[in-house]
Amino acid sequence: MNRRKLMTIGLVCLAVLSAMVFLYSLQLSEREVRTYTICSYSQEASYDYIATLHPNTIYDDKRLLKPDETLYEPITHLLKVRFSYKFTCSSPGNINLSCIVLGNLTSETWSKTYILKSWSSTEYNGSTAEYTFTYTLNITRLRELANIFWRETGGYMTTYRHDIIPEIHVIDKVGDHVIDEVFQPIMVIEFLEGKMEITGMNHRRLGALEEKEVIYVRWVEGLRYLTGATTMGSATVLLYLTMKDIYKRRKSVLHKARRKYRDLIIQAVEKPSLWKGITIKVETIDDLAKISDQSGKPIIHGKLENEKHVFYILDSNIKYEFVTAEEDEA
């Protein structure tokens, strides 16, 4: 295998490999996002209650019930609810804690919202902030209100619910950064055909104050430029060599004709005129030389308007012709 073929194979392999690496580099991100945790924080809320009962038989006239005991609406009079909330941050800061507590009595046909505790706001310095409140729900009064709403709305159902909704807004300034969170730990009291079910006693939310940094990956950009330039360069060299080979192959026919059949060829001064007789095209210059030997007619060489070269023999009204698209020698 000669050096030219080895060089061509090497250029093809280089172009293919660099193109594959270039396409791979296009799938890589030029930017890398790194996330740094400035501080972490948590919000925890819990409810506790004690139920006061009417005189009853099922609990042997017991008057107080705790959360692990079953509540029945007809014998429950009061529900003393205690709420505790705590915000904790891993880094100290200036904390503003604002809170309002709403009550919502609702069924499928009506809903009534009212304020249990008005807005309050407290400032803290440090890493923790706390909020507590107590509120006594009159279950007997809630049942009376539900009956009123049913009468007013023209419907009656045996199930309804009461929600206790604290809306806590905490703003914590940690250095140049700010934590701004709204937290709603809701306690739900469902009245289900005489039975009371209480859910949402404990709530917890975790969070973190993060900062993102965008880093430009320089080596990806460099890889793209390198492989792109290598692909274009090797492809350009391959194209040049290919065109050079084509030119040489085209040029070789003229060389062969002028060298081998120079005694048979006559160079025309003017471009061939339009031929009105019979034209027979031959495949090679060698075929035309055979006809020249047999007929004793010279081969005439001329250039056409489209820069093609024509070799032909005129024999009476027959024209034997060979045309090639090769260019003249430089």
Backbone torsions as a table, in degrees:
resi	resn	phi	psi	omega
1	MET	NA	125.3	-176.1
2	ASN	-77.2	170.5	-175.6
3	ARG	-64.1	-33.7	-178.6
4	ARG	-63.2	-44.7	179.3
5	LYS	-66.5	-40.9	177.9
6	LEU	-61.4	-42.2	178.8
7	MET	-64.2	-40.8	179.2
8	THR	-63.8	-45.3	178.5
9	ILE	-61.2	-42.7	179.1
10	GLY	-62.3	-41.1	178.7
11	LEU	-66.1	-39.9	177.9
12	VAL	-62.1	-46.7	179.5
13	CYS	-61.7	-42.1	179.5
14	LEU	-64.0	-42.8	-179.9
15	ALA	-64.2	-44.0	-179.5
16	VAL	-65.6	-46.3	-178.4
17	LEU	-63.6	-46.3	-179.5
18	SER	-66.0	-34.4	177.0
19	ALA	-65.8	-40.4	178.5
20	MET	-64.7	-43.3	178.7
21	VAL	-66.4	-36.7	177.9
22	PHE	-63.2	-44.8	177.8
23	LEU	-63.4	-37.7	177.3
24	TYR	-64.7	-40.6	-178.9
25	SER	-66.0	-27.1	177.6
26	LEU	-67.1	-23.9	179.4
27	GLN	-83.7	-12.4	178.9
28	LEU	-85.3	147.2	179.9
29	SER	-84.5	137.3	176.6
30	GLU	-78.2	-13.6	-177.8
31	ARG	-123.0	142.1	176.5
32	GLU	-121.4	125.8	-178.5
33	VAL	-99.4	118.7	177.7
34	ARG	-107.6	134.5	-177.5
35	THR	-109.6	127.4	178.7
36	TYR	-113.6	134.1	177.8
37	THR	-88.9	117.0	179.1
38	ILE	-79.8	-44.5	176.4
39	CYS	-161.4	159.7	175.3
40	SER	-117.5	154.1	-178.5
41	TYR	-147.6	162.7	179.3
42	SER	-140.2	151.9	173.7
43	GLN	-127.0	124.0	-178.4
44	GLU	-125.8	135.1	179.3
45	ALA	-137.3	142.8	179.1
46	SER	-146.6	152.3	177.9
47	TYR	-117.8	150.9	170.6
48	ASP	-142.0	155.8	-179.9
49	TYR	-153.8	161.0	169.8
50	ILE	-131.5	129.0	-179.1
51	ALA	-98.8	133.4	174.9
52	THR	-101.0	128.6	-173.7
53	LEU	-104.6	155.1	167.1
54	HIS	-74.9	165.8	172.9
55	PRO	-53.2	135.4	-173.1
56	ASN	-149.1	166.0	177.7
57	THR	-106.4	-35.1	-173.6
58	ILE	-62.3	-31.9	177.4
59	TYR	-108.7	22.5	177.9
60	ASP	55.3	43.8	177.7
61	ASP	64.7	23.7	175.8
62	LYS	-68.0	137.1	-172.7
63	ARG	-103.8	-16.0	-178.6
64	LEU	-127.0	135.7	176.7
65	LEU	-128.1	144.2	177.9
66	LYS	-103.3	172.2	-173.3
67	PRO	-57.7	-22.5	-177.8
68	ASP	-85.9	5.7	-178.4
69	GLU	-114.7	150.3	-175.6
70	THR	-75.6	135.1	179.3
71	LEU	-105.5	138.4	174.8
72	TYR	-118.7	130.6	-174.2
73	GLU	-59.5	-44.3	-175.6
74	PRO	-61.2	-28.1	-177.1
75	ILE	-103.8	-0.9	-179.1
76	THR	-92.9	127.0	-178.6
77	HIS	-101.8	-56.5	-177.0
78	LEU	-126.4	152.3	174.9
79	LEU	-131.4	106.2	179.8
80	LYS	-88.9	111.6	-173.9
81	VAL	-104.8	134.8	174.2
82	ARG	-118.9	130.9	-179.0
83	PHE	-118.0	136.4	178.1
84	SER	-130.5	134.5	179.2
85	TYR	-133.1	142.3	178.5
86	LYS	-142.4	129.0	174.1
87	PHE	-107.3	130.1	-178.9
88	THR	-130.9	130.7	178.9
89	CYS	-122.9	145.0	-178.6
90	SER	-72.6	-17.8	177.9
91	SER	-122.7	137.4	-179.8
92	PRO	-69.2	153.0	179.9
93	GLY	-165.1	-169.6	176.4
94	ASN	-100.5	114.7	-171.8
95	ILE	-109.4	131.6	171.5
96	ASN	-115.5	123.6	-177.2
97	LEU	-118.6	117.2	178.2
98	SER	-118.6	144.8	-176.5
99	CYS	-152.1	142.8	168.8
100	ILE	-134.1	144.9	-179.0
101	VAL	-119.8	124.4	180.0
102	LEU	-110.6	152.7	170.7
103	GLY	-116.1	143.3	-179.4
104	ASN	-137.8	115.6	176.3
105	LEU	-102.6	122.4	-170.3
106	THR	-147.2	152.7	171.0
107	SER	-138.1	-169.8	-179.9
108	GLU	-71.3	-18.5	-175.1
109	THR	-112.7	-15.7	-179.2
110	TRP	-149.7	165.9	179.5
111	SER	-154.2	139.8	-179.4
112	LYS	-136.5	122.3	-179.7
113	THR	-114.5	139.7	179.8
114	TYR	-148.3	167.8	-176.7
115	ILE	-93.2	126.4	173.8
116	LEU	-90.9	-42.8	177.7
117	LYS	-135.6	129.1	-179.1
118	SER	-72.2	169.6	-179.9
119	TRP	-58.0	136.5	172.2
120	SER	-138.9	149.4	-177.7
121	SER	-137.7	135.3	-177.8
122	THR	-136.4	141.1	177.7
123	GLU	-101.2	141.3	178.0
124	TYR	-133.8	145.7	171.1
125	ASN	-116.6	121.9	-177.5
126	GLY	139.9	-150.9	-175.6
127	SER	-115.4	0.5	179.6
128	THR	-134.7	153.4	173.8
129	ALA	-146.2	140.8	-175.9
130	GLU	-131.1	153.0	176.9
131	TYR	-146.6	134.1	177.8
132	THR	-137.5	153.1	171.0
133	PHE	-154.6	157.6	173.1
134	THR	-125.5	146.8	179.8
135	TYR	-152.2	138.4	-179.7
136	THR	-106.1	117.9	176.6
137	LEU	-90.7	129.2	175.6
138	ASN	-90.6	100.8	-175.6
139	ILE	-65.4	-36.7	178.1
140	THR	-61.5	-42.4	179.3
141	ARG	-68.1	-37.0	177.8
142	LEU	-61.1	-40.5	178.8
143	ARG	-65.4	-39.3	178.5
144	GLU	-64.8	-41.6	177.4
145	LEU	-63.1	-41.3	179.0
146	ALA	-60.5	-42.5	178.9
147	ASN	-64.2	-37.9	178.1
148	ILE	-63.8	-45.7	-179.3
149	PHE	-63.4	-37.6	178.8
150	TRP	-65.6	-41.0	178.5
151	ARG	-65.3	-41.3	-177.4
152	GLU	-70.7	-29.4	-178.5
153	THR	-96.9	-4.0	175.6
154	GLY	76.8	23.9	178.4
155	GLY	-141.9	159.9	179.8
156	TYR	-142.6	132.9	175.6
157	MET	-139.3	157.8	-178.0
158	THR	-94.0	-3.0	-179.4
159	THR	-120.3	139.1	173.7
160	TYR	-158.5	-179.4	-176.6
161	ARG	-149.7	159.5	174.6
162	HIS	-131.0	127.0	179.5
163	ASP	-108.1	138.4	168.9
164	ILE	-104.2	119.3	-169.2
165	ILE	-122.9	93.0	170.2
166	PRO	-77.8	131.3	173.8
167	GLU	-112.0	105.5	-173.5
168	ILE	-106.4	125.8	178.5
169	HIS	-115.8	115.1	-178.6
170	VAL	-115.1	131.4	174.8
171	ILE	-123.8	119.0	-177.8
172	ASP	-122.6	116.9	178.4
173	LYS	-94.5	109.0	179.7
174	VAL	-109.6	98.7	-176.4
175	GLY	63.9	-125.2	178.4
176	ASP	-91.2	5.8	-175.7
177	HIS	-113.6	156.2	-175.5
178	VAL	-131.9	130.6	169.2
179	ILE	-96.2	125.1	-178.5
180	ASP	-132.3	104.3	-173.6
181	GLU	-132.0	144.9	171.0
182	VAL	-116.9	128.6	-173.9
183	PHE	-126.5	130.7	-179.9
184	GLN	-127.4	85.2	176.1
185	PRO	-83.9	103.7	-171.0
186	ILE	-97.2	132.2	172.0
187	MET	-102.1	130.1	-174.8
188	VAL	-115.2	128.3	174.4
189	ILE	-113.1	114.0	-179.3
190	GLU	-103.9	133.2	177.1
191	PHE	-104.4	107.7	-172.3
192	LEU	-117.5	86.9	176.3
193	GLU	51.0	51.3	175.5
194	GLY	100.6	-23.5	-178.5
195	LYS	-100.5	145.1	178.8
196	MET	-110.8	129.0	176.2
197	GLU	-121.4	128.3	-176.7
198	ILE	-114.5	125.7	179.7
199	THR	-130.1	168.3	179.9
200	GLY	77.6	38.1	-177.7
201	MET	-78.0	-26.5	-176.9
202	ASN	-133.4	137.9	-179.4
203	HIS	-138.8	145.9	178.1
204	ARG	-150.4	134.9	176.6
205	ARG	-135.4	131.5	178.0
206	LEU	-108.2	149.3	178.2
207	GLY	-153.8	171.5	179.3
208	ALA	-148.5	143.3	174.3
209	LEU	-94.5	116.3	-172.6
210	GLU	-120.8	154.1	175.8
211	GLU	-128.0	134.3	-178.1
212	LYS	-107.2	137.5	178.3
213	GLU	-121.1	128.3	179.4
214	VAL	-96.1	121.5	179.9
215	ILE	-114.0	127.7	178.0
216	TYR	-84.2	125.5	-178.2
217	VAL	-86.2	99.6	-173.5
218	ARG	-67.2	-34.2	-175.0
219	TRP	-67.4	-27.7	177.6
220	VAL	-67.2	-44.3	178.5
221	GLU	-63.3	-42.0	178.1
222	GLY	-63.5	-38.8	178.7
223	LEU	-64.1	-39.1	179.0
224	ARG	-63.7	-46.1	179.5
225	TYR	-63.1	-43.6	-177.1
226	LEU	-64.5	-51.0	-177.6
227	THR	-69.3	-34.5	176.9
228	GLY	-64.4	-44.9	179.0
229	ALA	-65.9	-39.0	178.9
230	THR	-64.3	-42.4	179.0
231	THR	-62.5	-47.4	-179.6
232	MET	-65.2	-40.7	-179.3
233	GLY	-64.9	-48.2	-179.8
234	SER	-66.0	-37.2	178.1
235	ALA	-66.0	-37.8	178.5
236	THR	-65.3	-43.0	178.4
237	VAL	-63.9	-42.4	177.7
238	LEU	-60.9	-42.2	178.9
239	LEU	-63.6	-41.3	178.9
240	TYR	-62.5	-45.9	-179.7
241	LEU	-64.8	-38.8	179.2
242	THR	-64.5	-45.7	178.8
243	MET	-64.5	-35.0	178.1
244	LYS	-65.9	-40.4	177.3
245	ASP	-64.2	-42.3	179.2
246	ILE	-62.2	-42.6	179.8
247	TYR	-62.8	-40.4	-179.7
248	LYS	-66.9	-39.4	179.6
249	ARG	-65.7	-39.5	177.5
250	ARG	-67.0	-41.2	-177.1
251	LYS	-67.7	-29.4	-174.9
252	SER	-66.9	-29.7	179.8
253	VAL	-67.0	-42.8	177.0
254	LEU	-64.2	-41.3	176.9
255	HIS	-59.0	-46.2	-177.8
256	LYS	-62.4	-44.1	-178.0
257	ALA	-64.6	-45.0	-176.2
258	ARG	-73.7	-29.4	-179.4
259	ARG	-82.4	-46.1	-173.5
260	LYS	-80.1	-34.8	-174.1
261	TYR	-119.7	31.4	-177.4
262	ARG	-62.6	-26.9	178.7
263	ASP	-75.8	-17.2	-177.6
264	LEU	-99.7	-15.6	-171.4
265	ILE	-96.2	133.9	173.8
266	ILE	-113.7	129.7	-179.4
267	GLN	-84.7	122.1	179.1
268	ALA	-78.2	140.4	179.6
269	VAL	-81.0	-38.3	-179.2
270	GLU	-109.7	161.5	177.0
271	LYS	-67.5	144.6	-178.6
272	PRO	-58.3	138.0	177.4
273	SER	-81.9	168.0	-179.0
274	LEU	-62.8	126.5	-178.3
275	TRP	-95.2	127.9	-176.9
276	LYS	-102.1	-3.3	-179.1
277	GLY	-91.2	-156.4	-179.3
278	ILE	-85.2	132.2	178.3
279	THR	-114.8	125.7	176.6
280	ILE	-115.8	119.1	-179.7
281	LYS	-90.2	135.2	177.6
282	VAL	-108.4	161.3	-171.6
283	GLU	-83.0	-36.6	-176.0
284	THR	-134.4	165.0	175.9
285	ILE	-66.6	-27.7	178.3
286	ASP	-66.4	-38.8	177.6
287	ASP	-62.2	-39.6	179.9
288	LEU	-66.7	-36.3	178.6
289	ALA	-64.8	-36.8	178.0
290	LYS	-63.4	-42.3	179.0
291	ILE	-63.6	-38.3	179.2
292	SER	-63.6	-40.9	178.6
293	ASP	-63.9	-42.6	-175.9
294	GLN	-72.9	-35.4	-175.7
295	SER	-94.4	-16.3	-176.8
296	GLY	73.0	14.6	-179.9
297	LYS	-96.4	143.8	179.0
298	PRO	-76.0	160.3	174.2
299	ILE	-94.3	126.5	-179.6
300	ILE	-101.6	130.7	179.8
301	HIS	-110.7	128.8	177.3
302	GLY	-146.0	170.3	178.4
303	LYS	-112.4	136.1	178.2
304	LEU	-88.7	172.8	-177.8
305	GLU	-67.5	-27.3	-179.7
306	ASN	-88.4	21.0	177.1
307	GLU	66.1	17.8	172.4
308	LYS	-87.6	156.3	177.5
309	HIS	-102.5	137.2	179.9
310	VAL	-124.3	133.8	172.6
311	PHE	-117.1	128.4	-176.4
312	TYR	-147.5	160.4	176.6
313	ILE	-125.4	131.8	177.0
314	LEU	-102.7	119.9	179.6
315	ASP	-132.0	97.7	-174.2
316	SER	60.1	-122.1	-179.6
317	ASN	-98.7	16.3	-179.8
318	ILE	-111.9	136.0	178.2
319	LYS	-119.9	117.0	176.1
320	TYR	-94.6	127.2	-167.1
321	GLU	-135.4	139.0	171.4
322	PHE	-129.4	125.5	-176.7
323	VAL	-118.6	135.7	176.3
324	THR	-132.0	150.1	-177.9
325	ALA	-94.4	13.2	-177.1
326	GLU	-70.4	151.8	178.7
327	GLU	-91.8	161.9	176.1
328	ASP	-66.2	158.9	175.7
329	GLU	-66.9	146.6	178.2
330	ALA	-75.1	NA	NA
